[in-house]
Amino acid sequence: MSIDIKYKPELPKTAQPIIIIGAGGIVADAHLPAYKIAGFKIHGIVNRTKERAQKLADQFGIANVYNSVAEAVAHAPENTVYDLTIIPEQYIETLKQLPIGSAVLIQKPMGDNFEQAKEILALCKERNFKAAINFQLRFAPFVSAAKYLIDAGLIGELYDMEVRVTIKTPWEIFPHVIVHPRLEIQYHSIHYVDLIRSFLGNPTSVLAKTLKHPAKNLSSSRSTILFDYGDTMHAVINTNHDHDFGPDHQESYIKWEGTKGAIIAKIGLLMDYPDGVPDVFEYCIVEEGRSPEWKTVKLEGSWFPEAFIGTMANLMRYNEGSTDVLNTSVEDVINTMAVVESAYQSSDIGGIKVK
């Protein structure tokens, strides 16, 4: 059975200029390349170190480089969308400077902890922002393709979802992240927590353990998170960023199983990061009287940078009124932050002692 899988994001109908606040590596590697592909107009950029913003402006042809957020806001055209790519501790002070009613895309995570997340949510509501968190994995081509097949009922009732990552992660290229006291779940597995929620909703509870490496000065680098969705749905995240034994047995995938079929998506970006390897998208739909057969579909684009089109496009479409669903809204993502907080609490408390 050949299926025409729809997986590319729907773009906004109106032009909405973007002002980027922050000029870190993620802006150069993902935001600006994605927006260039989509044809989004970047009106301006601002960064605490203006030289970094100017460098990106020169590289990507951005006309306006501002000295401060206040200056950027003062010169913002009508219908500007603000793209915050700063660190979480700067969110509140920056959001307070944006015009009431603004459309805002905020880099993940939604604060450094659940208390900050609640403050961000309250501020966004108070200022009537159309605010989304940039959990762009939801819009990666292989995730959108899987969602299309599942929503169409082609793999039947979903009963199993697994994320497994066994890789060597070069944390040293993330100097602001590597020192974080909640490294692995808060800055990596949080993507998968949000992803599982986007397919399955909010779990009843979570069981989790996040662990250090005995020879590394990191707060955590491996985690297991098990979600409780009742007695038929199995949902689990297993991550190991310490597999420094060559590529032969490294793996990075998302798997969905249903009563009529299954889907496996290889996340190529994480293998040999940051260079990555090609993604692989495969699905199997069981047809009565026929042996199971896996099909491989070549999808255009990947997590970086194409998925970043999806989060911004969704916000723009919500802002213009062409959709009434803001997928990664702060109101939705507060639940991702609640699950992450529960995972840390579970890890601290531990399991039931063996008698």
C-alpha positions as CSV (number, residue, x, y, z in Angstrom):
1,M,0.0,0.0,0.0
2,S,1.5,3.3,-1.1
3,I,0.5,6.3,1.0
4,D,1.0,10.0,0.2
5,I,2.1,11.2,3.6
6,K,1.5,14.9,4.4
7,Y,4.2,16.2,6.7
8,K,5.2,19.7,5.7
9,P,4.0,22.6,7.9
10,E,1.3,25.0,6.6
11,L,2.7,28.5,6.2
12,P,1.0,31.7,7.2
13,K,-1.0,33.7,4.7
14,T,0.3,37.1,5.8
15,A,3.7,38.6,6.2
16,Q,4.8,39.0,9.8
17,P,8.2,40.5,10.4
18,I,10.4,38.8,13.0
19,I,12.6,40.5,15.6
20,I,15.1,38.0,17.1
21,I,16.2,38.6,20.7
22,G,19.4,36.7,21.2
23,A,22.3,35.7,18.9
24,G,23.5,32.4,20.2
25,G,24.5,29.3,18.2
26,I,21.0,28.0,17.9
27,V,20.0,31.2,16.0
28,A,22.8,30.7,13.4
29,D,22.3,26.9,13.2
30,A,18.5,26.6,13.2
31,H,16.4,29.7,13.5
32,L,17.8,31.8,10.7
33,P,18.4,28.9,8.2
34,A,14.8,27.7,8.8
35,Y,13.3,31.2,8.4
36,K,15.3,31.6,5.2
37,I,13.9,28.4,3.8
38,A,10.3,29.4,4.7
39,G,10.7,32.9,3.3
40,F,10.0,34.6,6.7
41,K,11.2,38.2,6.9
42,I,13.7,39.1,9.7
43,H,13.2,42.7,10.5
44,G,15.9,43.0,13.2
45,I,18.0,41.3,15.8
46,V,19.3,42.4,19.2
47,N,21.8,40.8,21.6
48,R,23.5,41.9,24.8
49,T,26.8,41.6,22.9
50,K,26.0,43.7,19.9
51,E,29.0,42.3,17.9
52,R,27.4,38.9,17.9
53,A,24.1,40.2,16.5
54,Q,26.0,42.2,13.9
55,K,27.9,39.1,12.7
56,L,24.6,37.2,12.2
57,A,23.0,40.3,10.5
58,D,25.9,40.4,8.1
59,Q,25.7,36.7,7.4
60,F,22.0,36.5,6.9
61,G,21.3,40.0,5.5
62,I,19.3,41.4,8.4
63,A,18.9,45.1,8.0
64,N,18.5,46.2,11.6
65,V,20.7,45.5,14.6
66,Y,19.5,47.1,17.8
67,N,21.3,48.1,21.0
68,S,18.6,47.0,23.4
69,V,15.2,45.2,23.6
70,A,13.6,48.6,24.2
71,E,15.1,50.1,21.0
72,A,14.0,47.0,19.0
73,V,10.5,47.4,20.4
74,A,10.4,51.1,19.6
75,H,11.3,50.4,16.0
76,A,9.2,47.3,15.5
77,P,6.8,47.3,12.5
78,E,3.1,46.5,12.9
79,N,2.4,42.8,13.5
80,T,5.9,41.9,14.6
81,V,6.6,38.5,16.0
82,Y,9.2,38.3,18.7
83,D,11.6,35.3,18.8
84,L,13.3,34.9,22.2
85,T,16.4,32.8,22.0
86,I,18.0,33.9,25.3
87,I,18.6,31.8,28.4
88,P,15.7,31.1,30.7
89,E,16.8,33.4,33.5
90,Q,16.4,36.3,31.2
91,Y,12.8,35.5,30.0
92,I,10.8,37.4,32.6
93,E,12.7,40.7,32.3
94,T,12.6,40.5,28.5
95,L,8.9,39.6,28.3
96,K,8.0,42.6,30.5
97,Q,9.5,44.9,27.8
98,L,7.4,43.5,24.9
99,P,4.1,45.2,23.9
100,I,0.9,43.9,25.4
101,G,-0.8,41.4,23.0
102,S,2.4,40.5,21.2
103,A,3.0,37.2,19.4
104,V,6.1,35.6,21.1
105,L,8.0,32.4,20.5
106,I,10.1,31.5,23.5
107,Q,13.1,29.1,23.3
108,K,12.7,26.0,25.4
109,P,12.7,25.1,28.2
110,M,9.9,27.2,29.7
111,G,12.1,28.4,32.6
112,D,14.8,26.6,34.6
113,N,12.2,24.9,36.9
114,F,8.5,24.6,37.4
115,E,8.2,27.7,39.6
116,Q,9.8,29.8,36.8
117,A,7.5,28.2,34.3
118,K,4.4,29.2,36.3
119,E,5.8,32.8,36.5
120,I,6.2,32.9,32.7
121,L,2.7,31.5,32.2
122,A,1.2,34.1,34.6
123,L,3.1,37.0,32.9
124,C,2.1,35.9,29.4
125,K,-1.6,35.8,30.5
126,E,-1.3,39.1,32.2
127,R,0.2,40.8,29.1
128,N,-2.2,38.9,26.8
129,F,0.6,37.4,24.7
130,K,0.1,34.9,22.0
131,A,3.0,32.9,23.4
132,A,4.4,29.6,22.4
133,I,7.5,27.6,23.5
134,N,9.9,26.4,20.8
135,F,9.4,22.7,21.2
136,Q,10.2,22.2,17.6
137,L,10.7,18.4,17.7
138,R,6.9,18.2,17.3
139,F,7.4,19.6,13.8
140,A,10.3,17.5,12.7
141,P,9.4,15.9,9.3
142,F,9.6,12.4,10.8
143,V,7.3,13.3,13.7
144,S,4.8,15.1,11.4
145,A,4.8,12.1,9.1
146,A,4.2,9.7,12.0
147,K,1.3,11.9,13.2
148,Y,-0.3,11.9,9.8
149,L,-0.3,8.1,9.7
150,I,-1.5,7.8,13.3
151,D,-4.2,10.4,12.9
152,A,-5.4,8.6,9.8
153,G,-5.9,5.5,11.8
154,L,-3.5,3.5,9.6
155,I,-1.6,1.8,12.4
156,G,-4.7,1.2,14.5
157,E,-4.9,2.0,18.2
158,L,-1.6,3.3,19.5
159,Y,-0.4,1.2,22.5
160,D,3.4,1.7,22.6
161,M,5.7,4.8,22.2
162,E,9.4,4.6,22.9
163,V,12.3,7.0,22.6
164,R,15.8,5.5,22.8
165,V,19.0,7.5,22.6
166,T,22.3,5.8,23.0
167,I,25.0,8.2,21.7
168,K,28.1,10.3,22.5
169,T,27.0,13.9,23.2
170,P,29.6,16.6,23.1
171,W,28.2,18.7,26.0
172,E,31.3,20.9,25.9
173,I,29.9,22.8,22.8
174,F,27.1,24.0,25.1
175,P,29.0,26.0,27.7
176,H,25.9,27.5,29.3
177,V,24.1,24.2,29.5
178,I,26.9,21.8,30.5
179,V,27.0,23.3,34.0
180,H,23.3,23.1,34.7
181,P,22.3,21.2,37.9
182,R,19.4,19.6,35.9
183,L,21.3,18.8,32.7
184,E,19.8,15.7,31.0
185,I,16.1,15.8,31.5
186,Q,15.7,19.6,31.7
187,Y,17.8,20.3,28.5
188,H,17.5,17.1,26.4
189,S,14.9,14.5,27.4
190,I,12.4,17.4,27.9
191,H,12.0,17.3,24.1
192,Y,10.8,13.7,24.3
193,V,8.6,14.4,27.3
194,D,6.9,17.1,25.3
195,L,6.7,14.9,22.3
196,I,5.1,12.0,24.1
197,R,2.6,14.4,25.6
198,S,1.7,15.7,22.2
199,F,0.7,12.2,21.1
200,L,-0.7,10.8,24.3
201,G,-1.8,13.7,26.5
202,N,-0.9,14.1,30.1
203,P,0.2,11.0,32.0
204,T,-1.3,10.1,35.4
205,S,2.1,9.7,36.9
206,V,5.8,9.2,36.0
207,L,8.6,7.0,37.3
208,A,12.1,8.3,36.6
209,K,15.8,8.0,37.4
210,T,18.4,10.4,36.1
211,L,22.1,9.5,36.6
212,K,25.6,10.8,36.6
213,H,28.7,9.3,34.9
214,P,31.3,8.2,37.4
215,A,34.2,9.8,35.5
216,K,32.5,13.1,34.4
217,N,31.7,16.3,36.2
218,L,28.1,16.5,34.9
219,S,24.9,16.7,37.0
220,S,23.4,13.9,34.8
221,S,23.9,12.3,31.4
222,R,21.5,9.2,31.4
223,S,17.8,9.0,32.2
224,T,14.9,6.6,32.1
225,I,11.4,8.0,32.3
226,L,8.3,5.7,32.4
227,F,4.9,7.3,31.9
228,D,1.7,5.9,33.4
229,Y,-1.2,6.0,30.8
230,G,-3.1,3.0,32.2
231,D,-2.7,-0.7,31.7
232,T,-2.3,-0.9,27.9
233,M,-0.2,2.1,26.9
234,H,3.5,1.7,27.3
235,A,5.5,5.0,27.0
236,V,9.2,5.2,27.9
237,I,12.2,7.4,27.3
238,N,15.7,5.9,27.7
239,T,18.7,8.2,27.1
240,N,22.4,7.5,27.4
241,H,24.8,10.3,26.3
242,D,27.9,8.4,27.4
243,H,28.2,5.7,24.7
244,D,31.7,6.7,23.6
245,F,32.5,3.4,21.9
246,G,32.2,4.3,18.2
247,P,29.2,4.4,16.0
248,D,28.5,0.7,15.5
249,H,26.0,0.4,18.4
250,Q,24.9,3.9,18.8
251,E,21.2,4.4,18.2
252,S,18.7,7.3,18.2
253,Y,15.0,6.6,17.4
254,I,11.4,7.1,18.1
255,K,9.0,4.1,17.8
256,W,5.3,4.0,17.7
257,E,3.4,0.7,17.7
258,G,-0.3,0.2,17.1
259,T,-2.8,-2.6,16.7
260,K,-2.4,-2.5,12.9
261,G,1.1,-1.3,12.3
262,A,4.2,0.4,13.6
263,I,6.5,3.4,12.8
264,I,10.2,3.9,13.5
265,A,12.0,7.2,12.9
266,K,15.8,7.4,13.2
267,I,16.8,10.8,14.6
268,G,19.9,11.3,12.5
269,L,20.8,14.7,13.9
270,L,21.9,13.1,17.3
271,M,24.3,10.7,15.7
272,D,27.8,12.1,15.3
273,Y,26.5,15.4,16.6
274,P,26.6,18.2,15.4
275,D,27.3,16.8,11.9
276,G,24.6,14.2,12.1
277,V,23.7,11.4,9.7
278,P,20.6,11.0,7.5
279,D,17.2,10.4,9.2
280,V,15.4,7.2,8.3
281,F,11.6,7.0,8.4
282,E,10.0,3.5,8.2
283,Y,6.5,2.2,8.7
284,C,4.7,-1.2,8.6
285,I,1.0,-1.6,8.1
286,V,-0.3,-5.1,8.5
287,E,-2.6,-6.2,5.7
288,E,-4.8,-9.2,6.2
289,G,-3.4,-12.3,4.6
290,R,0.0,-10.7,3.9
291,S,3.3,-10.9,5.7
292,P,4.4,-7.6,7.4
293,E,6.4,-5.4,5.1
294,W,8.4,-2.4,6.1
295,K,8.4,0.6,3.8
296,T,11.0,3.4,3.9
297,V,10.0,6.9,2.9
298,K,12.5,9.6,2.0
299,L,11.4,12.8,3.8
300,E,12.7,16.3,3.0
301,G,14.4,18.1,5.8
302,S,15.2,17.2,9.4
303,W,14.9,18.3,13.0
304,F,17.5,21.1,12.3
305,P,16.7,23.4,10.8
306,E,13.3,22.5,9.1
307,A,11.4,21.7,12.3
308,F,12.0,25.4,13.4
309,I,9.8,26.4,10.5
310,G,6.9,24.6,12.1
311,T,6.8,26.3,15.5
312,M,7.1,29.8,14.0
313,A,4.6,29.0,11.2
314,N,2.1,27.7,13.7
315,L,2.5,30.9,15.9
316,M,2.1,33.1,12.8
317,R,-1.0,31.3,11.7
318,Y,-2.5,31.6,15.1
319,N,-1.6,35.2,15.2
320,E,-3.3,35.9,11.9
321,G,-6.3,33.8,12.8
322,S,-5.9,31.1,10.1
323,T,-5.8,28.4,12.8
324,D,-7.3,28.3,16.3
325,V,-4.7,25.8,17.6
326,L,-1.4,27.0,19.1
327,N,0.3,23.7,19.5
328,T,3.1,24.6,21.9
329,S,1.3,27.4,23.7
330,V,2.5,28.3,27.2
331,E,-0.8,27.0,28.4
332,D,0.0,23.6,27.0
333,V,3.7,23.4,27.7
334,I,3.2,24.2,31.4
335,N,2.1,20.5,31.5
336,T,5.4,19.4,30.0
337,M,7.2,21.4,32.7
338,A,5.0,19.7,35.3
339,V,5.9,16.2,34.0
340,V,9.6,17.2,34.1
341,E,9.3,18.4,37.6
342,S,7.6,15.1,38.6
343,A,10.4,13.2,36.9
344,Y,13.0,14.9,39.1
345,Q,10.9,14.3,42.2
346,S,10.6,10.6,41.3
347,S,14.3,10.4,40.7
348,D,15.1,11.9,44.1
349,I,12.6,9.8,46.0
350,G,13.6,6.5,44.5
351,G,11.6,3.3,44.1
352,I,10.0,1.0,46.6
353,K,12.6,-0.7,48.7
354,V,13.0,-4.4,48.2
355,K,12.1,-6.3,51.4
